[in-house]
Amino acid sequence: MNSEDRKAALSAYKERKTAAGIYAVRCGPSGDVWVGQSRNVEPVQNRIWFTLRGGASTHRTLQKAWGEHGAESFRFELLERVEDEQSPYLLESKLKERAAHWRNALRAQPI
């Protein structure tokens, strides 16, 4: 890859649009659910699974359930995409509001 191609690829990467949203982690055997929010939901599952595999999750109930039931018992799902807002503050506020709604609806714990 030459220098100009590299610059074009880097520029395209920086300008890509990320998807903000609300996600859930579900444990099949126990029925437990954890709900979280992110400005970029695409890499979230990898980050959560990585910390759980290493025993380093800060979410104690999730880490405990992972240890008891194993990775194959867990499922990650996108519950809702949140439209991008002009203001980061408005986006964060909307994410918090929608995450609270889903936690209440699913009787879920925060993640």
N, C-alpha and C positions, 0 to 999 in steps of 0.2 A: 504494500500500500504506500503510495507516494505521499508527500507532505500535504498536497492540496486535498487529496481524498481523505486523509486523516482529519484535516481541519473541517471538512464538510461533514464527516461522520460525527465528530465531536459537537459541532454546531447543531446538527439534527437531534442528537441525544439531549442536549441542553434545552432544546425547544419542544421536546415531546410533551404531550399532555398526560398528566397522571390522573388516575381515577380515585377520588375521595369516596369513602363509604363506611358502612357499618358491617361488621362481620361477626360470625359466631363460631365458637369451637364447641363441639358436642361430643360427649362421651356416651356411646351406645349402651353399655351395660348398666351404668348408674343413672343415666338420663340427665346428668348434670349438663348445664349450658353456661358458657362464659361469653359475654358480648363486649366488643371493643370498637373503637373508631380509629380511622387513620386518614391522613391527607393523601396517602398513596397505598391502597390496599394490596397491590400486586405482590410486593415482597413480604407481606406480613406473615403469611403461613410459614415460609422458610425460616424467618426469624424466630417465631414461636416454637416450631418443631426443633430447631437447633438448640435453643436454650433448654427445652424439655429433655432432649436426648442427653444433654450434658449435665442434667440435674441442677441447672442454674436459674430456673424460672423464679421470678420474684412473686409469682402467684402461687401461694402455698397449696391451696385446695386443688388447683389444676395440676401442679407437680405431683401431689399425692395420688390423685386419680390416675395420672399417667403411669406412675410406678405400680399401682395396683392392677391396672387393666391392660397396659401395654399400648404401643403406638397404633396397632391395627384397630383399636377400639375408638379412635378419635377421627372426627370429620371436621373439616374447615368449610364454611360456606359464606358467601357474600349475601348479606341480607338486603342491602339497599345501597345504591349509588347515590351520592349527594352531588348535586350540581355545583360546579365551581363558581365561587363568588369573586367579585372584584377585590373585596377586602379580605385579607387573611383572618381578621377578627370575626367577620360575619361567617366565614366558612367554619371556623373553629366553634363558634356559637351554635351553628346549625348541626354540626357533627355531635356536639354534646347533647343537644336536644333530642336528636334522633336516636342516639345510643341509649339515652335514658328511657325513651319510649320502648325500644326493643327489649331492654333489660326488664322493664315492667311487664311487657306482654309475654315474655318467655320465662319470667321468674328466674332470670339469669344473674350470675355474678359478674362484676366488672373484670375486664382484663386489660 
